Amino acid sequence: MEKRIRVAAKAIIVEQNQLLCVVKQSRGQTAHLLPGGGQQHGETLHDALRRECLEELGVAIYVEHMLFVREFIANNHHKNSQFQDLHQVEIMFKCVLKEPIDEQFCTKSKTLDLNQIGLSWIPIEQLSFCCFYPQQLIPYLTKIPVQTPIYIGDID
């Protein structure tokens, strides 16, 4: 099997010092993640992010500028797990909603990601008290706006 690097685009949407997160549940655990997902062949990162946010949030977004680049090399963090051999590069962009979120979107949508159960606005200062993934990103989120994009490295 050929090993590849997966590229993903993630949205950092902050309003009134709250971060918009996708809520997922798997194996009885609930986690909060940035909206976004994998880039498809022939798709720009901005197009991938707009598509993913429309699917996960139900609204269009403006993609502004790049904030962070993160890698996740599963074998460095989760040897012999379901993520074995996953190598993902995530490019995170500051984004703005074009319209308000429909509070009922997740209950009526057919486009949600696997295990997605909702959306949540979390105060940035409360992120470390919830199951936000990746936790190592939290200190960087508290320092937005950043002057130049930051390469965070391989974090879990």
Secondary structure, DSSP 8 states (H G I E B T S, - for coil): -----EEEEEEE-EETTEEEEEEEEETTEEEEE-SEEE--TT--HHHHHHHHHHHHHSS-EEEEEEEEEEEEEGGGT-TTSTTTT-EEEEEEEEEEESS---TTHHHH-S---TTEEEEEEEEGGGGGGS-EESGGGHHHHTT-S-SS-EEEEE--
